[in-house]
Amino acid sequence: MKTSEKALKNIQRLKQDVGITYPILLAQYGSASKVKANEKLPMLNHVLSYPTTIFIDKKGQVRKIHTGFNGPATGEKYKDFKKEFEEFLDVLLNE
């Protein structure tokens, strides 16, 4: 059974494994319903896929939204995604 406790535990594990130091919002668990996701995050035009990453700058402005996941098994897509992701984070952190 999917619970908020299990979801939060998985988020903590991800943060530790990857070295994430910024907050992660758990907007939904136990359902892949895009309708429910849109109800919880109405400021987005629409949630296209999971996970959805929302990049917010130090002023609280949404700077970029990325949907989906490219893992190591996707080869060049993963390498390109990782490079773009890290470069964009560096820009935000250096502002």
N, C-alpha and C positions, 0 to 999 in steps of 0.2 A: 504494500500500500504506500502510495506517495503522500508524504506529509511535509509540512513546512519545515519541521525540524530536520528531516532527512535532506531536503533541498538546501537548507542553510549550512548543514554539515558538508555537503558536497561543494558548496561555494567556498567555504573555509579551506577545504582541501585543495581546490583549484588555486586559490590565492597563495597558499603556501607552496604548492608545487611549481607555480609559474613565477612567484615572487611579486605578486600584485600588491601594491601598497595603497591603492585608491579604493573608494567605496564601490560596492556592487549592489544594485537594487534588485531584489527579488520581487517582481511584479506579479508573478503567477507561477503556480506549480500544479502538477497533476492533470494538466489539460493542455492540449495544443490548439485550443480554440482561438482563432485570430479575432473573432468577435469579442470574446472576453478580454483579450489583450488590448484591443482598441478601447474598450470601456475603461480599463484601468490606466491607459496611457493616451488619453484623448488628444494630447498636444501633438501627437504624431499623426501624419496623414493616414497611414495605415501600416500595420505590422505585416511585413511580407513573409518573414520566415524566422526561425529560431536558430541560434540566438540572435537577438538584435542588440547591437552595441551603440550607445548614444554617447558621443564625445561632448562633454560640457567644459567650457573654458573657465578660467579663474573668475570671470565676471558673471558666470552663471548662464552664459549663452550657449545654445546648442550649435556646435560647429560642424558636426558630421554625424551621419547615421550609417552604420554598416549592418547589413543583415546576412545571416548565414555563417558558415564555418568552413574554412579551408584548412584541413589538417595535413600532416606530413605525407599522407598517402596520395594527396592531389599533386605531388611533384612540383612543377614550375609554378602552378597557381599558389601553392603554399609559400614558396620562396618569395614570390612577388608580393603576396599579401603581407607576409612578415616584414619585409623591407618597407613597404608603404606604411604599415601600422606603426613601426618603430620611428620612422621619420616624422610622421604626423604627431606622435606623442612628444617627440623632442621639440617640435615647434610649439606645442601647447605649454610644455613645461618651461620653455625659455621665454615665454611672453611675460 
